[in-house]
Amino acid sequence: MWKEENNSLVKEYVFKDFEQAFSFLNRVAAICEQENHHPEIYNVYNKVKLTFCTHDAANTITAKDYKITKLIDSIDL
């Protein structure tokens, strides 16, 4: 579930290993490029944390953030 933290949408994932985590990040990257909306990404081994806010809207959460997080949620894990 995405959480609202500090004017951002944040979600953390834990995978079996680094390869699965990075495979997920590659799929996230494709969606982000398609939508031209990019997250802050934190990755250590099997853990991934994504953070979205709209920078050109004073670093707040907008419909653009809700749209992309919904697209990311559609990725089969």
N, C-alpha and C positions, 0 to 999 in steps of 0.2 A: 504494500500500500504506500502511495506517495504521501509524504508529510509536508506540511507547510512549516518552513523554518526560515527565519530571517528574510522574509520577502522572496523566498524561493521554494520550488518543489524539489524534494529530496527523496531518493529511494536507494536502499542498499541491497545488494545481492551477494549470495555466497554460492559458489560453484564447486564442483568436485575437484577441479585443479585449474592451473593457469591456462591451459589450452582451452578449456570450456569457457572460462571468463573472457579470454581474448576473442574467441569466436563470437560470443555475445556482443562484445564491443564492436566488432566489425559490422555486425548487423545493425547496431545502434548508429554507427557512423553513416551507413547507407541511408538510413531514415533521416538523419540530421542533415546530410547533404541535400537530399530531395526537398526537405522543408526549409533549408537555409536557416536553421536554428540549431545552435550547438551548445552542449552542456559543459559544465566543469566536470571533469572525470578524475576520479581517484581510483587507482587499481594497485593492489598489492596481492601477489600470488593469486588466490582464488576469490578475492573480495573485490567488488566493484561498487562504487558509490557515484551516482549521477545527481547533478544539481542543475536545475533550470530556473532562469529568470529572464525577463526581456530587458536587455541592456539599454535599448533605445527608448524604453518606457520607464526610465529612472530606476532601473534594476528592481522592478516589481513583477509580480505574477500577472500574466495576461492570458487571454484566450489562446494565444500562440503556445504558451507553455502547457496548458491543459490539452491542447490538440496533440502535441508531440508526445506527451507522456502516455496518452491513450494509444497512439501508434506503437510506442515501445512496448506497452503492455500486451499488444497483439503478437509479439514475438513468441514463438514456441520455445520454451526453455527445456 
